[in-house]
Amino acid sequence: MNVQLGSAYWLGLVISVALPVLVGLVTTRVTNAGVKAVLLLALSTANGFLVELAGPHDAGYSVQTAAVLALVSFAIGVLAHFGLLKPTGISGKAQNSLITAPSSAVRAAD
């Protein structure tokens, strides 16, 4: 059995690992974990459907394959977050990179 994956599928896998960092960049530390999970699910779904659209296939676009790719993308994102990104502190550093001081704190410092 010879399995060949197109570059779209490999790019989709890399994006799946990076999605938790993207969720961390657009949310704050106090954002509810459920909201973050739904955002990750939405981004994973978009990733799965776009990978199927861009992927090389002879039979045409398949919604079933896109749904499976979306589920795989979500699972990889969750596993990457809890297994790699959270223990190493990458998620926290990404979240801290876009946090700005509230305007009231800036005025108090003056």
C-alpha positions, 0 to 999 in steps of 0.5 A: 500500500503506497500512500501519497499525501499532497502538499495541501494535506501536509500544510493542513497538518502544520496549520492544525498544530499552529491553531491553538497559538492563533486562538491564544493570540486572539483571546485573553487569559480570562476568556472562557475555555469553552469560547476558546474551544469553540473558536478552535473548532471553527478554525479547525473546520475551516482548515479541514474544508479548505484543505479538501478544496485545495487538495489533489483529488480525482473524484472531486470535492467531498464533504465527508472527507472535509468533515473528517479532515476538520475532526482530525484538525481539531484533535491535532489542535487539542493534542498539540495544545495540551501535549506540546504548547501548554507545557512549554509555555508557548501558548502563554507567551503568545497570549502575552505578546498582544496584551496591552495595558488598559487606558486607565492603567496608563493614566495612573502611571503618569 
